[in-house]
Each structure stands twice: as C-alpha cells, then as structure tokens.
Amino acid sequence: MSKVEVGYTDYLKETLDGLEDGLLLTSVDKKGEPNVMTIGWGSIGRIWGKPMFVVLVRPSRFTYGLIEETGEFTVNVPPKELAEAVAFCGSVSGRDHDKFKEKGLTPLPGRLVKSPLIEECVLHYECKVVHKNDVIPGELAPDIIPEFYPKDDYHRVYFGEIISVYASRDIKALA
Ligand SMILES: Cc1cc2nc3c(=O)[nH]c(=O)nc-3n(C[C@H](O)[C@H](O)[C@H](O)COP(=O)(O)O)c2cc1C
C-alpha cells in the first residue's frame, strides 16, 4: 500500500486513541536488525519549537538498549486487524523472538532514520531523540508508584523529534 506524507497533527486523535490498545515502536541495532515493541504510553506535542513524540520505555526492554545505541525510533499506528500482533509484540522480547517474522510484519526502510516503518500499519512517525530523562521516584505522586513501579523499573522518557510522518493512502483502515 503506498504511503503519503502528512502533517504531524493530521491524525492526532487516531494516534492518541491508538495508545489505548497499543502502538508499535520500532528500533534497530547497530547492524540494522529491527525490533518492534508495543507502547501504550506516549504523547505528541511541540517542545523547543519542534514537533515531538514523547515515549516511555523501561530499562528492562530490549528496545531500551537499541534506542540508547542509535538515538532514534519510529512509532506506527496499527489497524484493528493487527490486534493480535500488537498483543504479541507487547508480551515477548526481541531478545528471544524475531517479532517481525513471527507476526508477518513487513519492515519498510525509514525515510530519515534507520529504524523501519511497518508496512501493515497506517500511520508512521520517524523520530530522533533530542532529550531523555528518567522518571524520578521522589517526584512522582505516591499513589502511582505501587501500581506502576512495584519492581523499581522506572521508565526512561525519550523526547523524539518527529522528523517525518507518513500515512497509508487508505487511512480509513483505522475506522
Ligand atoms: C498494550 C501494551 C502497552 C505497553 N506499553 C509499554 C510502554 O509504553 N512502555 C514500555 O516500556 N513497555 C510497554 N509495554 C510492554 C512492552 O511492549 C513489552 O515488555 C515488550 O515485550 C518489550 O519488547 P522488547 O523487549 O523487544 O523491547 C506495553 C505492552 C502492552 C501489551
């Protein structure tokens, strides 16, 4: 399916709604081997005069090491038919699985980053990390800690400048 360039706010609602079920974040290692993980937390906005996709990744994820190595990632919005792949990519690690192969996902070369887009998805954000910081336990509302951090696995927050956004021509697949 062909992809067309769109603005980063054109499908904001679809993207933010998609976080509820999970979006697919891709990254690569130094050799160019791709990995994909599901994310449910994130935010799109404007910071330092740049369009920004902020994502939160726990240090235990294989993805964490990859983003640390390359300083980039893509976020892909899946159509509903990919629900099973989204659940899979959010439950097994790229350390033990080739999730692209096992779920029949097709990596498409990114335009401006080495991390691939996922052809079967309908929206794609290419991002370059311009800042990162860690969730500070002492600065969190106390009720959040027992629910989300029983193992002290505090997220790293990546601020990814959105440098390119593409959509499938048939964006209706989201409906
Ligand atoms: C719906 C859903 C949302 C998720 N959101 C996040 C997230 O925002 N950040 C995170 O670190 N892990 C999140 N996870 C867990 C990772 O996707 C999961 O641990 C995955 O196996 C990590 O893959 P990796 O080890 O290949 O990086 C989520 C899982 C699901 C099912």
The ligand as an SDF file (V2000), in Angstrom:
LIG
                    3D

 31 33  0  0  0  0  0  0  0  0999 V2000
   -0.7780   -2.5520   25.3700 C   0  0  0  0  0  0  0  0  0  0  0  0
    0.6610   -2.5340   25.8340 C   0  0  0  0  0  0  0  0  0  0  0  0
    1.2890   -1.3260   26.0620 C   0  0  0  0  0  0  0  0  0  0  0  0
    2.6280   -1.2860   26.5010 C   0  0  0  0  0  0  0  0  0  0  0  0
    3.2280   -0.0810   26.7120 N   0  0  0  0  0  0  0  0  0  0  0  0
    4.5360   -0.0190   27.0840 C   0  0  0  0  0  0  0  0  0  0  0  0
    5.1850    1.2530   27.2280 C   0  0  0  0  0  0  0  0  0  0  0  0
    4.6250    2.3330   26.9610 O   0  0  0  0  0  0  0  0  0  0  0  0
    6.4790    1.2490   27.6780 N   0  0  0  0  0  0  0  0  0  0  0  0
    7.1520    0.0850   27.9730 C   0  0  0  0  0  0  0  0  0  0  0  0
    8.3250    0.1490   28.3830 O   0  0  0  0  0  0  0  0  0  0  0  0
    6.5620   -1.1290   27.8080 N   0  0  0  0  0  0  0  0  0  0  0  0
    5.2760   -1.2060   27.3580 C   0  0  0  0  0  0  0  0  0  0  0  0
    4.6680   -2.4190   27.1580 N   0  0  0  0  0  0  0  0  0  0  0  0
    5.4330   -3.6670   27.3770 C   0  0  0  0  0  0  0  0  0  0  0  0
    6.3860   -3.9910   26.2190 C   0  0  0  0  0  0  0  0  0  0  0  0
    5.7500   -3.8450   24.9650 O   0  0  0  0  0  0  0  0  0  0  0  0
    6.8840   -5.4430   26.3730 C   0  0  0  0  0  0  0  0  0  0  0  0
    7.6030   -5.5780   27.5770 O   0  0  0  0  0  0  0  0  0  0  0  0
    7.7100   -5.9300   25.1900 C   0  0  0  0  0  0  0  0  0  0  0  0
    7.8220   -7.3290   25.2690 O   0  0  0  0  0  0  0  0  0  0  0  0
    9.0980   -5.2950   25.1280 C   0  0  0  0  0  0  0  0  0  0  0  0
    9.7270   -5.7930   23.9700 O   0  0  0  0  0  0  0  0  0  0  0  0
   11.3200   -5.7540   23.7510 P   0  0  0  0  0  0  0  0  0  0  0  0
   11.9610   -6.4770   24.9250 O   0  0  0  0  0  0  0  0  0  0  0  0
   11.5030   -6.4880   22.4550 O   0  0  0  0  0  0  0  0  0  0  0  0
   11.7160   -4.3210   23.6860 O   0  0  0  0  0  0  0  0  0  0  0  0
    3.3440   -2.4910   26.7250 C   0  0  0  0  0  0  0  0  0  0  0  0
    2.6930   -3.7190   26.4830 C   0  0  0  0  0  0  0  0  0  0  0  0
    1.3790   -3.7520   26.0400 C   0  0  0  0  0  0  0  0  0  0  0  0
    0.7230   -5.0780   25.7690 C   0  0  0  0  0  0  0  0  0  0  0  0
  1  2  1  0
  2  3  1  0
  2 30  2  0
  3  4  2  0
  4  5  1  0
  4 28  1  0
  5  6  2  0
  6  7  1  0
  6 13  1  0
  7  8  2  0
  7  9  1  0
  9 10  1  0
 10 11  2  0
 10 12  1  0
 12 13  2  0
 13 14  1  0
 14 15  1  0
 14 28  1  0
 15 16  1  0
 16 17  1  0
 16 18  1  0
 18 19  1  0
 18 20  1  0
 20 21  1  0
 20 22  1  0
 22 23  1  0
 23 24  1  0
 24 25  2  0
 24 26  1  0
 24 27  1  0
 28 29  2  0
 29 30  1  0
 30 31  1  0
M  END
$$$$
